[in-house]
Amino acid sequence: MSLSYRAQVFALLDASPLTSETVTTDVRHLLLHGAEALAFDTMCSWIYEDALPINRSYHARLVDMAEQLGTPQSVRRLEELLTD
């Protein structure tokens, strides 16, 4: 994976509604070890599991990243969490 994917997932993590330090640490660890797709999927899974609200703009960014990483299943049900 390219460094730009890593940077994009870091940016999405920084903008995410995740508040668990354990989860964000795990996602950062995966990113630092070159597992961008797994880090992204982990982040999306926790957003869904914790039912954290997201706006349409952030959702669109997640969908775009899922397409780039080839992991469309990562964002499959996140539209249920849209707030606007």
N, C-alpha and C positions, 0 to 999 in steps of 0.2 A: 504494500500500500504506500501511497505517496505521503510525503510530509504534509501536503495540503489537506489530505483527508484527516490526518491527525489534528491539524490546526482547526479544521472545521468542526470536528467532534468535540474538541476542547471548548470551542466557542459555544456550541450547543449545550454542553454540560454547564458552562458558566451561566447561560441564560435559562437553564432549566428550573422547574419548580422544586427540584429535589432538595430536601433539607437534611437528609440523613448523612452525617459525616462518613459513616461506614460505607455507604453506597458510593458517594462521590469519590472517596479514596480508592475503592475497588475499580471504579471506571478509570480514574487517572492512572492507576497501576497498569491496567490493561493497555491503555494508550501508550504509556511509556515503554511498554514491551512489544509494541508493534501490532497489537491485536485490535485494530481500529473497528472492524466489523463486530467483533465480540463485545467491545466496550460500548459501541452504539446500541447493540441489541440489549445489553444489560441495562443501560440507561433507560431505554424505551420501556423495557419490561417493568422496571421499578416505577416509572411514571404511571403506567397502567395499573400495576398492583396496588399502588397507594392512592389510586383515583385522584391524581393531582390535576387540577384544571390547567388547560393550556389555551392560548388564543390562536386564531386562524393563521396569523403570520408565523408563529413558532411551529405550528403543525405543518405548514407548507415547507418550512425549512427542514423539518424532520423527514417529510416525504421525499424531498429532493435528495437529502443525504442517503436515505434508504435506496433510492434508485442508483445513486452513484456507487454505493457499496455493494449493490446486488443483493440486498436483504429486505425485500418488500414486506416480508412477514413481520419485521420489527415494528412496523407502524400500523399493522392491519386493523387494530381496534381503537387506536388513539382518538379517532374522530368522536368517539363517545364522550370524550373529556372536554370538548370544545366549550368555551364560555361565551363566545360572541359569534 
